[in-house]
Amino acid sequence: MELRGLRDDVYRRPLGTALDRLGIGPGWTCVDVGAGGGDVTIALAEIVGRDGRVYAVDSDPTTRDEVAEAAATHSQVLAITQAGEDLRLPEAVDLAFCRFLLLHVVDPSVVMARMAAAVRAGGWVVAQEPITSAGRIGGEPFSMPSARHPDIGAVLPALARDAGLVTVDAWAEAPAGAGPGPVADYLKALTDVDPGDDPVVLPPLVTVVARVPTA
C-alpha cells in the first residue's frame, strides 16, 4: 500500500503492511490515538475517503490545531484534544490505531483497553511501538531515556491480549542504513545525534494487528 502522506517516514512500510492485512478501505471510521502532527491521520483519511471518518486524538491542544491545519482539505478528519487514558468517541470505530504512543503514557494497559473499547465488535486495533534498546548506532545500544516505557514493544502482544483482543498478526521491523540517508536523517531529527558514517539500526517497531471479539 502506497501511503502518500508518509513518503518521508522511514517506518511507513510496517504501517502499510498492517493496513493491507486488515483491508482498510473507503467508508471506514478510524481513530488515530496520539496523532501528533497528523501524518498517519492524513494517510488514513486518504484511504477512507469522503465517506469515511478519522478522529485525530492527542492530549496536546497545540497538536490538535496542527492536525486541523494539516488536514484542512480533508473534511472527514475530526481533531480532538484528549488523553489516551480518557479516550471516548461519539461512535464505535472500525479501527483504533496508535504508534509511538504507549512508550510515553503513564499506563499503557489503560490506553490499550480504551482503544479496544472504542472499536465495534469485529473491528480492529493496530498498535506499533518500539524496543528502543535494541537499536544500534555504530554497534552501540540506542536508548531513549525520556520515554517512560522505552521497550514497550517487547510486551505489546501481551498488552493486546490483556485488553481482551485477539491477535491476528504480530511482527517486528527495523530500518537500517550507513552514512547519509533517510535513516540517519530520522535519527538526527529524533535525538539530535548525527551518526555521521556510522551504521545505524533504528529501534525495531513491533506491530500488533488485533481484533475485537464478536461474541
Buried (B, 14 or more C-beta within 10 A) or exposed (E): BEBEBBEEBBBBBBBBBBBEBBEBEEEBBBBBBBBBBBBBBBBBBBBBEEEBBBBBBBBBEEBBEBBBEBBEEBEBBBBBBBBBBEBEBEEBBBBBBBBBBBBBBEEBBBBBBBBBBBBBEEBBBBBBBBBBBBBBBEEEEBBBEEBEBBBBBBBBBEBBBEBEBEBBEBBBBBBEBBEEEEBBBBBEEEBEBEBEEBBBBBBBBBBBBBBBEEE
